[in-house]
């Protein structure tokens, strides 16, 4: 069915036009759509979802809307603006690293996600040990998330890191330097309800990450 949430139906054509005209002049001429419609709606959504996630996880939640400007200082791509709307709710559990719930509106897709984009070194070391020594449990959590429609980000590393061997049964997970699972957002129902249903489905992954960090 067609998407009917005003945040999504406003953001997608705005970012499609921005992709075709990614210049400061275009942004200045059209930024009222972002300032007056997209940003306030995103802020309201962040505020509405945060207490629900606090109840779901039992932890404090920090909401964040990612800025529209790209950091081009070290990039060959000098286009000044992101052509998507991304936000997240970080679970502030006072561990070594905080996992997060993600929500993104891109030009051609709307998705939800959960995870840690890049593990800190001590967390990465423990992740690899768990994958090696408790493969059945880790694999079961991942498999259950995939049954719910989530897909993992592809591994960053091309080779299995030492001391693990290339034929390790969990070689794909060992080649990861973070753990993020995403899935397309369902189109039926109010947007907050759809987000919370997806995040509830992903809670086994979140609980695993909270135990890891």
C-alpha positions, 0 to 999 in steps of 0.5 A: 500500500502507498506510504501515507506518513507526512514525514516520509512523503515530504522527505523522500521527494525533497531528498530526491530533488536535493540529489539532483541539485546538491548545491548550497544555492539549491539548499538555501532556496528550498531549506524551508521544507527542511526547517519547517516540515522535515526537521520538526516532524523528525524531532517530534518522532524522536521525542515520541519514540524515546520513552517507549524505547526506554520502557522496552529496554529498561535503559536511558535513551538518547535521541539524535537527528543526524545533521544535513551537512556532509563532512567533506574535509577528507572526502573526494565527494564534495557534495555538501548535503546528505540526501537522506534523513537518518536518526537514532536512539542510543541505549545509554546503558553505561557499558563500554559502548552504546548500541542504538536503534536506527531509522532512515528515510532514503530516496527509494527506501525507508528502513529500521535498524539496530546495532553498533556500527563499529566495535571498540577494540575491547568489544571487538575482541570479545565479539570474536571470542563469543563467535568462536566459542559460543557459535550456536548461541550467536548464530541462533540470535542472528538466524532469529533476526533474519527470520524477522526480516532483518539483514546484517551489514556485510563484513568489512574485512575480506579475510578472517582475522588471526588467530581464526582460520579461513574455514571457520564455520562462522567466518562471515561474523568473524570478518565483521567489525560491528553488528548492524541489522536492518529491514524495510519498514512496514507500510501499514499503521501509524509510523511510531507503531511501525517503528516500535513493532520492528524494534520489539522484533529486534530486541534479542539482538539488542539484548545480546549487544547489551550483554556484550558491551 
